[in-house]
Amino acid sequence: MCGIIGYVGRSQALPVLVQGIRLLSYRGYDSAGVAVHDGTTLRIEKDRGRISDLAPRWDPATLAGSTGIGHTRWATHGAPNRVNAHPQSDAANVVAVVHNGILENDLALREELEKAGVTFRSDTDTEVFAHLFARDGGKDPVAAARELLDRCHGHFALAFVHADHPERIVAVRRGSPLLLGLGVRENLVASDLRALAGRADAVVELGDDQIAIVEADDVRVLDKSGSDVEVVRRPVEEHERETDKAGFAHFMAKEIHEQPERQYELVHGRMDTVRGHARFDDLPLQAADWKRIERVDLVACGTAYHACLYGAYALERLARIPARALMAHEYDARQPRLDDRTLVIAVSQSGETADTKVAVELALREKARTLAVLNVPHSAIGRLVEGVVDMHAGPEVGVASTKAYTGMLTSLLLLALAAAEARGTTNDEARELIAALDAVPDAIRRTLARTEGVVADVVREIYRAGNMLYLGRGPDAATALEGALKMKEISYIHAEGYPAGEMKHGPIALVSFDMPTVAIATAGPWRDRMLGNVREVKARDGLVVLLAAEGDVDAPKVADFVLPVPSLPPLLAPIVNVVPLQVLAYETAKRRGCDIDQPRNLAKTVTVQ
Ligand code: AGP
């Protein structure tokens, strides 16, 4: 969604705000703006466009001051233009505010304020907050913030600066994430850790319905009643300070190439390689609990949903538990029958996806058991569930998820292995998987090295395509869906993923010479049937790009291009098979001149339903 940043300290605020906006712009980048208190008045600069174009126009002499707030926007209410850009302010510029989230009763409040003589200038819901806070924010900021919590519905993370208080930022949080960054004689507020860019030594997660009064040498946190609450600091870990591309052209490229190391760390952090079992002693689900579970619902959106499709396979095949993957935003529509014999597992890179959070809240209301597989354990979803499996992918900045996806797959596989052991269903397939897990990091490295040339050839053939088809079977049906999502979200080519068995039931009508098909036919029980599908496509003049096991002598006979991947057990293969599809999407998008890390219309974290 949007990103907010605030700074109060001894340095000039503007450069800190600009850097923070840059680091947050993956959350939304329609427009950006800053408000700086110059000691006398509030100065606001904002416009449509990206921070890289806007920042050079902002004059440090005009925007001089050590207290300020900044914002980068993904438009929800009001078109992306200068008037609707944040910070929003009241007519007299007494208050400036930046906001992430949605004020659901904005129309009623707007009407009430207009009747009281307020003139609105923007189409945003955010401007309502500015007018409400302007009334009392100067003489009693806590009372003003409490009034917002009483009267405003929806979810919002807010940061205010008031003209009468050059030394202070007031932050309010309900639902949308908001962190306080604690530094040396300076403090910050931000939508997430990355924006603190190494300036903060510790962070405080502002809780729901909490208020923070942030000054250079002091931070107070209060609850909705106005009572002080304990400020719980968490040290910032070294890897959390990471903010650059490490020499790669895009964050997505860096994150694709980080996958071997992340996989190695994840597996070695969870596997007891001596006794050959996955350790989840930190979870509240132990053997007796797993034995009581009669069904697992995996809920997520987008890429994380594809991981759930894979996870359902792994749990059903290995732990013999009925398991289903569900799109989180469709969960409540089913009115699912839940109780304490159902385990709901939420999967989310950010831990802030509103649709997934709502699905977890439903599970909790229905007394189901809950876990989450997250890349950000200290997130909204992480705070709701009974236990969190950290996928340890490290900060993922590219809007198109890559290393988090493979982190989700491996985490879900390890969880399924642990559940199998708890339920006494560990079979030969499970033992083969445990033995082969160590091979995954090198298999990814080999795949990246051996497919680079073929991918370049394929890109030359397909980059002008208008449509593409991705086909896979079994757990690789999820890989097909994920490969298609990567291609569509960064190259803007319409790409559809299908379980290959579906071809004869409709999609084959689409096959023609100008619609490339990517098929996954690596080792396993589905290979021969996949090659049958490939022949059906070729018989209709379709171009075929085939993912096949290294040394598969039939593959070059049936396909136009072959992407070789190491042979792995069928439930491990998807972790590696998705990698060449990530690279194919990346290279195609680059050839098409698309914005890879910040694709149009998208945002990294969708904190609205
Ligand atoms: C994936 O490439 C997309 N950016 C998107 O589908 C994403 O997976 C989805 O919005 C879920 O996000 P989450 O994992 O943070 O919950």
Residues whose N, C-alpha, C, O or C-beta is under 5 A from the ligand:
A	BS01	AGP	C301 G302 T303 A304 V347 S348 Q349 S350 G351 T353 V399 A400 S401 A603 K604 V606
